C-alpha cells in the first residue's frame, strides 16, 4: 500500500506513554501568568516572559521523557494518513448524497484509556465510541494481528517496512472499519439498531450486532474502492492481505482459536465468510447503498 506523502489528519490525539500535551502546558503557563499578575502584581510583560521560559523548560523536560521512537512516529504518521484518506473520501461520498461529513477524532493510546464509553483496555481491540465520536486504538494491535493471527506484512511491495506487523492495508482496513462505525452513527443507523436491540433477546441482539459489524466492513470496502480511485494507493497483494485479515477476525475463526468450537448464536461480528463477503461487496461496488446488511438476508 502506498501511503507516504499524502495529507495527514489533524484529528489524531496521541495519548501513548502519557503523551506530552503542549497545549496543556501553554494553558497552564497562561494561568500562572494571570495568577502572578493578579496576586503578586508582577508586570504582565515580565510574567509573559517568565511563563514562556517555564513553557519552554517543561516542553524540553516532557519531550525528554516521552520522546517517541522512530517506529512510534512512523505508526502515528501511518494512522494519520489513513484517517485523512477516510476524511477526504467520506466527505466526498456524503456531499454527493447532499450531506455533510463530520470528521471523527482518533485517540492512540497504550495500555488503558478513558473514553466517552468508559475505561477501555488494549486487549479489547480498537473500537469506536459513539458518545464522544472518537476512535480508540492501541497500535500494539497491529503487531498482534501479525504475531497472534499470522496476518502477514507484505514486505516486498510495501513502503511500510516495519518488521513484525500486519500488512499495512490490513491495518488500514481495521481503521476504515472503525470509521465505518462512525459513518453508521452519522447516518443514524447505530441509533436505530440500538433501539431494536432494546426489544430483543440475547440471540437477536447478537444478530443485530453482527449486521452492524458487517456493514462497517462493507463501508471499509467502499472507502478502499473510492480511495483507490482518488489516490491509486493499492499495490499488488494488498487486497489478499486484507481479506486474510477479515477472515481471521471472523467470530468463528476467533472462537475456534480460543475455545476449539464455534457457537454461531454468540457471534457479534459475523463469520469469516460473512466478513470477507461484505468487505468485498463494498470494495467491488464502491457504493454505500450496496451495504444494507441491516435488512439483507444473511
Ligand atoms: Zn466493529
Boltz pocket constraint, residues with backbone or C-beta under 6 A from the ligand:
constraints:
  - pocket:
      binder: B
      contacts: [[A, 177], [A, 178], [A, 181], [A, 213], [A, 216]]
      max_distance: 6.0
